[in-house]
Amino acid sequence: MDRTQAVAHVSRRLRQERHHTDQWPIDGDGVELVSAGFARTLRRSRAAMARARAHGSTRRFHAWRRRVKDHWLQRRLLSPRWPDVEDTDIMRLDRLDEVLGQSHDLALLGAALAQGVSLSRAEAAVLLRLVHRETWKCRHASLALGASVYADSEETVVGRLTSAWLPSLDDAAPGRESPPCPRVA
């Protein structure tokens, strides 16, 4: 199966499965379900940051970027429920992703230079020094920004989500279920 056929096959399967999503088993309801997943994503992102700080490798910083993206996407998905806090947090996560992306791009450039692009040895050495310096700056900035993004405890952040969710339940008519989780179109 070539790439075009594979994409067509996956696309067909996704369209078929879309009609069955209401039958997927979901353990929990409302804020309990969302807050547990949110806390897990937050923990994974923080742990990836700690590994990046401890090891300092390109691979660890890139892994952290993937967890930042997960956390950023989840916050965007939940932002209708959490408007007061979310705009600032989403912007900071977006900026963190951008800085981590720049760091990764620079690391890839450095690896290409180290493998011998058509430059003189002296030119390559100068560029490598610049790339390493800029990579260090990006990593330093990302760790500082990450410390800001993850300054509040998990309990505090999840508590804000829960308290933002609960007022809408108080407004609900007696016997009415929790408002549904937002869905991605």
C-alpha positions in Angstrom: 0.0 0.0 0.0 1.5 3.3 -1.0 1.2 6.6 0.9 -1.9 7.8 -1.0 -3.7 4.6 -0.5 -2.8 4.5 3.2 -4.1 8.0 3.8 -7.3 7.2 1.9 -7.7 4.0 4.0 -7.2 5.8 7.3 -9.5 8.6 6.3 -12.2 6.2 5.5 -11.8 4.4 8.8 -11.9 7.6 10.8 -15.1 8.7 9.1 -16.6 5.3 9.9 -15.5 5.4 13.5 -16.8 9.0 14.0 -20.3 7.7 14.0 -19.5 5.3 16.9 -17.9 7.8 19.3 -21.1 7.9 21.4 -20.6 4.2 22.2 -17.1 4.6 23.5 -16.9 3.7 27.2 -16.0 6.7 29.4 -15.3 6.2 33.1 -16.6 9.2 34.9 -18.7 12.2 34.2 -18.2 16.0 34.1 -15.5 17.6 36.0 -14.2 14.4 37.6 -13.4 12.9 34.3 -11.9 16.0 32.9 -9.8 16.9 36.0 -8.2 13.5 36.2 -7.0 13.6 32.6 -6.0 17.2 33.0 -3.9 16.4 36.1 -2.2 13.5 34.3 -1.3 15.7 31.3 0.0 18.4 33.7 2.1 15.9 35.6 3.6 14.5 32.3 4.5 17.9 31.1 6.2 18.8 34.4 8.1 15.5 34.5 9.3 16.1 30.9 10.5 19.5 31.9 12.4 18.0 34.9 14.0 15.4 32.6 15.0 18.1 30.1 16.5 20.2 32.9 18.4 17.2 34.4 19.7 15.8 31.1 19.9 18.8 28.9 19.8 16.7 25.7 18.1 17.7 22.5 16.0 14.5 22.7 14.8 15.4 26.3 13.9 19.0 25.3 12.0 17.8 22.2 10.1 15.3 24.4 9.2 18.1 26.7 7.9 20.1 23.7 5.6 17.2 22.8 4.2 17.2 26.4 3.8 21.1 26.3 1.8 20.7 23.1 -0.4 18.1 24.8 -1.0 20.4 27.7 -1.5 23.4 25.4 -4.1 21.6 23.3 -5.9 20.4 26.4 -6.1 23.9 27.9 -7.4 25.2 24.6 -10.1 22.5 24.6 -11.1 23.4 28.2 -10.8 27.2 27.7 -14.6 27.8 27.3 -14.9 26.5 30.9 -12.0 28.4 32.2 -11.8 31.8 30.5 -10.4 33.9 33.3 -7.2 31.9 33.6 -6.9 30.2 30.3 -6.0 33.1 28.0 -2.8 33.9 29.8 -1.9 30.3 30.4 -2.5 29.4 26.7 -0.4 32.3 25.6 2.4 31.3 27.9 2.2 27.7 26.7 2.2 28.8 23.1 5.3 30.9 23.7 7.0 28.0 25.5 6.2 25.7 22.6 7.7 28.4 20.2 10.9 28.7 22.2 11.3 24.9 22.5 10.7 24.6 18.8 13.4 27.2 18.1 15.8 25.2 20.3 15.0 22.0 18.4 15.5 23.7 15.0 18.9 25.1 16.2 19.9 21.6 17.4 19.0 20.1 14.0 21.0 22.9 12.3 24.0 22.2 14.6 23.8 18.5 13.8 23.8 19.2 10.0 26.8 21.6 10.4 28.6 19.0 12.4 28.1 16.4 9.7 29.9 18.6 7.2 27.9 20.9 5.1 29.8 22.5 2.2 31.5 25.0 4.4 35.1 25.4 5.4 36.1 24.0 8.7 36.5 27.5 10.1 33.1 28.7 8.8 31.4 25.6 10.2 33.1 26.1 13.6 31.9 29.7 13.8 28.4 28.7 12.9 28.4 25.8 15.4 29.5 28.2 18.2 26.6 30.6 17.3 24.1 27.7 17.1 25.3 26.3 20.4 25.0 29.7 22.1 21.5 30.4 20.6 20.4 26.9 21.6 21.6 27.5 25.1 19.7 30.8 25.2 16.5 29.1 24.0 16.8 26.3 26.5 17.5 28.7 29.4 14.5 30.8 28.3 12.3 27.7 28.0 13.2 26.6 31.5 12.5 30.0 33.0 9.2 30.2 31.1 8.4 26.6 32.1 9.0 27.4 35.7 6.5 30.3 35.4 3.9 28.1 33.6 4.2 25.3 36.1 4.7 27.5 39.2 1.3 26.6 40.8 0.9 23.2 42.4 -1.1 20.5 40.6 -3.8 20.8 43.3 -4.1 24.5 42.8 -4.4 24.3 39.0 -6.8 21.4 39.1 -8.8 23.2 41.8 -9.1 26.3 39.5 -10.5 24.0 36.8 -13.0 22.4 39.3 -14.1 25.7 40.7 -14.6 27.1 37.2 -16.7 24.1 36.2 -18.9 24.0 39.4 -20.6 27.3 39.1 -22.2 26.3 35.9 -23.6 23.2 37.7 -25.2 25.5 40.3 -27.1 27.3 37.6 -28.4 24.0 36.2 -32.0 23.0 36.8 -32.6 20.4 39.5 -32.0 16.9 38.1 -30.2 18.2 35.1 -26.9 16.5 34.2 -23.5 18.2 34.2 -22.9 20.2 31.0 -21.1 18.1 28.4 -17.4 18.3 27.9 -16.5 20.5 24.9 -15.8 18.6 21.7 -13.4 19.3 19.0 -15.1 19.8 15.7 
